[in-house]
């Protein structure tokens, strides 16, 4: 009896050892690298390198790995391998020189759960992505993008923003410190909302402010360790509690908000007079046959609208927040900007994009805000359409790559003082504004930021109007934190400031 039990235990242990050995061998065979594949640090069987990543500053950790591996290396993140590319030269080779080969996105468990497949403007692929991007750009131009009417809309929104700051900074006749983040979110979002939804939202609109909070939180969670774990182990993570569930809940609420607006647009639609992007999309749906693969259908309108809503809000408002922090930290820069504003524009007229050419220092400061602010430290994943090579490494078809934009914006071979806030990076010896090839704050290549033109216009006009009226300083006893909170974007820690009318 005892002998039988011992044999059964030995049989179980033997079976267990066999299963473990089989899994390890299968894992090794499956993940063997081809010749000249990008090198990799040691990875755990089955788990890979997912726990190697620094959850607080992954972009810095990955850039340091790039220094150790000649700017190209690979990591196993759960079941998938990703090739990371760092430094201006190799990132440019991937995104610009080989733009056509690296235009598509790989499968993403997070985006697949949010959008259910090939949908939206930023995570779709193929002909659908090309046609949707082209349609979005042409439609936004129809509703003011790049035109004088858009300048006027931004200047008008700036007046609402200035009024709100005046309300915030004075409470009960006392000068009050305030956090400008939600105000900037409101102001910037209202510009894209006018083109997409056909309306702006009041700063006191509770539902809209809640949606903006969902946007910020979802973007932060998607780039956090919770989002990374879901990408690496979706089959496990979807059954576990954690902050990743909040991310999906927030996205559902955002989708419901957009659906509600779309339903209202359908009821009020006049095909002869489209009011905005949603109307234009609905008209395109009416004109396209149902079997089209262009993405003009019920399933795709919400993802496309939501992508524009998200992209048109978060990055630009975050840049403005960093701009305040930097110009408060470096008051001599703030003074010099205000001197240039007073000299070129004065106080009696609205600023215009045409003023840029006469304001090289201000333009340099805005570019340095974008560079040093490191708003999107890691570019979106791309996938190789065919076998190729980057640098001296072989990249097989189907390989996911991730260019690290942080490594470009802080490349010691490209920037004189990469770790200092220095507007001089964008000025020549005569004080004239100069463009820098390594300035990739909006990414590069085929998937360069769709909203770059709008963002540049918003940043210049909002920035100039804010600093023309106010002198900004830190709240008493508060030292502003130059470190960021990392998600998909790099956002400031909560902060409060004073705004004093000049």
Buried (B, 14 or more C-beta within 10 A) or exposed (E): EEEEEEEEEEEEEEEEEEEEEEEEEEBEEEBEEEEEBBBBEEBEBEBBBBBBBEEEBBBBBBBBBBEEBBBBBBBBBBBBBBBBBBBBBBBBBBBBBBBEBBBBBBBBBBBBBBBEEBBBBBBBBEEBBBBBBEBBBEBBBBBBBBEEEBBBBBBBBBEBBBEBBEEBBBEEEEEBBBBBBBBBBBBBBBBBBBBBBBEBBEBEEEEBBEBBEBBBBBBBBBBBBBBBBBBBBBEEBEEEEEBBBBBBEBBEBBBEBBBEBBEEBEEEBEEEEBBBBBBBBBBBBEEBEEEBEBBBBEEBBBBBBBBBBBBBBBBBBBBBBBBBBBBBBBEEBBEBBBEBBEEBBEEEEBBBBEBBEEBBBBBBBBBBBBBBBBBBBBBBBBBBBEEBEBBEBBBBEEBBBBBBBBBBBBBEEBBEEBEEBBBBBBBEEEEEBBEBEBBBBBBBBBBEBBBEBBBBBBBBBBBBBBBBBBBBBBBEEBEBEBEBBBBBBBBBEEBBBBBEEE
